[in-house]
């Protein structure tokens, strides 16, 4: 990575940066991560690679380099997909290093107002729901450049489910559903679909009040204190439950971190796949394209479930790295996000698929803005074929 002239500066304190330096020291600068990094593949620049970013983070943390707007911008461009971790022979915990560096970055240079406002609204799901309801009403009148998200669904599907679930499941239900910040507006049908699928394997599902955003957007912005506050609120909301199901793969790790040692956070696809033999699906002649988000580790479980639908053809999208959604990235860097998405969209006509399945809400919204075919959560598709 080409660097500005390095001028020694006083570090805040040795202890403050020691954890970051220890993580950065694990990198041997071998470059095996480069082919796996979507932003490096996009720009072909060392500054946009894990290796280059680690060099910058280490230099800033050690005090050997003054932070620069250019260096910070390269750090901002990181999608947090962590594909580099899989390829790293040294086992560098890049995700941990990135979040730690962004928290220091947040303290010295606040992110753009638009990003801070987005995170502030996300931590208030009811406010977000009202804003998205207004967005739905104004959608047709908005210029295309302002239509950053698909049209939200109509009706309070999840709100109704929230009121019904505790009465139906009873006080002994230990499995709860995490909604996060945006599911109320975009995943009402998905929550209903999950309830139907779980009922088929005799699992009762409760949807507790008081839950909020998982905190992933705040953490990736560098607002560690804000993410911790959201974790505490979710901890209280799920205090009575031993197991929490998270429909959005991009929320799961952050949610699990916040609920650590309290309850188990699971992907509902894993729960359903463990009881595939108890699920009965009707045959289908459809062709579905499968998108596996960077954050999804339940790919094998999803494939087992889809394989249980007789006659279904499953087609894999080509591996091109992150789709570009990456939390707030699709809102703060729309041009870069669209460029990263383009190869996936271009592949759809060649596959001849009827619809596209993706298990992460952010990816699904981002893909839906350009997809020529419907984009749905796999849970919706599975429930549609349930006998």
N, C-alpha and C positions, 0 to 999 in steps of 0.2 A: 504494500500500500504506500503510495506517495504521501509523505507526511510534511506538515509545515515545519519550519525551523523549531527545533526543540529548545525551550528555555526552561531551566529548572524553576519550579515554583514550590512554595511551601504547601505541603499536604495538610489537610484539615487536622488529621492526627493519624499516627501510625496504626493504632488499633482500629480506627474507623474503616480503613481500607484493607486491613489484613485479610479478611475472608475473600475479597475480590482478587487480591493478588495471589492468594493460594490457588484459587480456581483457575486464574489465567496462566499460572506457572505450569499447569498440567498440559497445556497445549505445546506440542513439539513442532508446530508450524510445518507439518508434513504436506498439507494441501490436499489430503484425500477427501476432505469435506467439500471441496470446491464444486465438483460435478453435481453434487446433491443439493446445492444451495440455489433456490429459485432466483434470488436477486443477483447472484453472481452470473447465472446463466442469462439473465436479462441484460445486464450491463457489461459483463466481461471486465469488471474492475475489481482489483484486490480490495478496494475500500468497501465494496459491496459484498464481500465474502466473510464467512465466519473467522477465517484466519486474520483478515485485515481488521475486522471489528475487535477481535480479541487484543490485537496489538495496540489499537487505540484505547480500549478500555484499560489495559494494563498500564500504558504510559500515563494516562490521566490519573489513575488510582495511585500510582507511585509518586506522582508529582513531577515527573520528568518532562511532561508536556502540558501546556495550558490548553484547556478545552477550547475548541473552536466551533463556530457555527457550521462549518463544512463537516467536521468530524461528527458533530452531534446529528446532523442531517443523515449521514450514512447510518448512524445508529438507529435513528428513527425509522429508516427504511426497512430494518430487519422485520420479517414477518412473524418471528417467533415460532416457526413451524417445527424447529428442532430436528429436521432431517439430518443435519450435520452430526447430531449425537449418535445416530445409528451407524454412521460411517466412520466415526472417530476411533482409531485403534488405541488411543490413550485414555478413553473414557471421560473426556472433558464434559462436565455438567454445564453445557452452554446455556441452557434455559435459566438455570440459577444465576449464572454470571450475568446474563442479560438483564434479568429483573433487578439484581443488586445494583448494576451500573445505572439503570434507568431511574432507580430511586435517588441516587446521588445526583443524577442529571436533573431530576424534578426539583431537587432542593436548590440548585444553583440557577436553573433556567426553567421557568414554568412553561409548559406546553402551550400551543396556540389556544386562544379562548374558545374556539369552536370545539376542540377536543375536550377541554375541561367541562364545557357545558353539556356535551354529549354524555360524558361519564356521570355528571351530576344528575341528569335526567334518568339515566339507566338505574341509578341507585334508588329511584322513586318510581317503581313499576306502575303505580296508579296514575301519576303524572304522565308517564310515557304512554300509557294506554289512551289518555285523553288527547294527547298530541297526535297520536297515530289515528285516532278517530277523526280528528279535524283534517289530518292529511288525506284520509280516505275521501272526505267530503269535497276537498279542494283539488283532488288528484287530477281530474280531467282538465281543470283550468290552469294547472301549473305548466310552465315551460318545461320541455323535456330535460333540460340540464338540471332541474331541481327534483326530478323524479329519481332519487337515489335508491329508493326501496320499492318493491312491488306493492300493489294495492293490498292493504290489510283486509282480512276477512271480515264479514259481517257477523253480528250477533255475539252475545256473551257466552260462547260455548263453554269456556273453561270456568267462568264465574258460576254458571249453573252447576257444573260438575263439582266445584269446590263446596257448594252448599249441600249437594247430595251425598258426596263420598263418605263423610264421617258417619252419617246415619245408616248408609248401606253397609259399610264395612264393620261398624261397631267399634267399641272401645278396645278390643283385643287386636286390631289391625296393627302390624308392626312395619309394614311397607308403605312408604310415603312417596309422593311424586314432587320433584323439584320443577318449578315453572320458570324461575329466573325472571328476567326483566321484560322480555319481548314475547314470550310464548302466549300470553293472554290474547295478544292481537293477531298472532300468526300461526299458532299451533293448537287452536281449539279442537279441530277435527283430529289432530294427532293424539291429544290427551284422551279423547273419547275412544279412538281406535285402540290405544294402549289398555284402557279399562276393559274393553271387549276381549282383547287377547288374553289379558291376565285372568279374567273371569273364566275363560275356557280351561285354564290350568288351576283353577280354584285359589287364586291369589287375590286377596282383598287389597284395595288401594285407597289410601287417604290422601287428601290434598290440604295440608295445614295452612292456616292463615298466618300472616306475619313474616313469611319468607320474602326474600328480596334478591337482587342481582347477585351472581356468584362472586363478583369482584375481579374477574379476569381482566376486563377492560381497564379498571383502575390500576391493577398491578402492572399491566403492560405499559401504561402511561407513566408509571413510576410513583404513583400515589399509594405507597405501601400502607400508610395510616388509614386511608380511605378503604382499601381492600380489607384490612384487619377489622374495621368497623362493620363492614358488610358480613364478614365471616361470623362475627359475634352475634349479629342479628339472626342469621340463619341457624346458628347453634341453638339459640333459644327456640326458634320456630320448630326445629326437628327434635327437640329434647325428648319427646315421648316415643320416638321411632328408632328401631334398630337398623333399618335398611332404608336407603333413599335411592330412588331411581331417577336418573338424569337423562332426558331425551336428547339433549344437545351435547355432542361429544366435546365441543370446545369449552364447555363449562365444567366438565367432570373433574379435571385435575385440580382446578382452583377450589371447587366446592369440597372435594375430598380433603384438600389441605386444611380448609377451614373447619371441617367436621372431624378431623383426625382424632382417634381414640374415643370418639363418641358413637358413631354409627358407620356402617359400611355404605359407600356410594358405589352404585353399580349401573352399568348400561342395561336398559331393559332388553336389548337384543340378546345379551348374555343370559339373562333370566329365562327368556322365552326359548332360546336354543337348548338350554338344559332340559327342557320338557318338550322338545320337538315331537316326540312320539305320541304325545297327548293332544297335539294340535291336528286338526283335519282341515285341509285346504281343498277347494274345488280347482279343477283343471283350468289352465289359461293358455291361450295361444299368443299372448302378448310378448313383445320384445322390450326389455328394459335395459337402459344403460345404467351402470353402477359407478358412482363417484365415491371414492373412499377419502374422506377428509384427512388432513395431516394429523388431526387430533384423535382419529378413530383407531382404536385397537380391537374393535369387535368385528373386524372384517370376516374372520372365519365363522363366527356365530351367525352373521347376516347371510353368508353364503349357504350355511346349512339350512336356514329357514327358507330361503328362496328356492333351494333345491327340493324342498318338500312340496312345492307347488307343481303338480304334474303338467308337463307341456310348456312350462315357462322357459323362455330364452333369455339368459343374462349375458350382457355384453359389457366388457370393461372399457372405460375411458382410458386413453393412453396416459401413461405416467408422465406428467409435465411439471411436477412439483406443486407448490401451493396454488390454489385457484385465484388467489389475490384478495380474498375477503379479509382474512387475518384480523378479526375484531373490527376496530375502527379504521383500518387501513383503506377499506373500500370507500369510506366517507372522506377521509383526510387526504388520500392520494388516489383519486378516482381514475386518473389516466394510467398510472402504473398498475393499479388493480385490474383495469380492463385489459391491459396488455398481457398480464399474467393469465387472465381468464381466456383469452382469445383462442389458444390451441385446443382447449377443451370444447369450446363452442363449435369450432371448425370441424371437430371430429364427429359431431353428432349426426350430420347428414350421411356420412359414410357408413355409420353403424345401422341406420334404418330403425332406430329405436322408437317406441311409442311414447315413452316417458323416461325421465331421468330421476334416479333415486339418490339422495344424499342425506346422511344422518346428522348433519350439523346445521343449525338454523342460519348462521352467518353465511356459510357456503351456499346454502339453498337460496337465500335471498339474492345473493350476488349472481349466482348462475341464472336464476329466474329472470333477471333483468335483460338477459341477452339470449336465452335459450329459445329455440323454435318449437320446443315441445314442453309439456308440463313438467315441473320439478316438484317432487314430493318426498316426504320422509318415508323410509321403508316401512315404518309401522302403519302408515295409512294404506299402503299397497297390500301388506299382509292381512290387515283387518278386512279389506275389501274382498279378499279371497277365502276368508274364514267360512267354513260350512256351518 
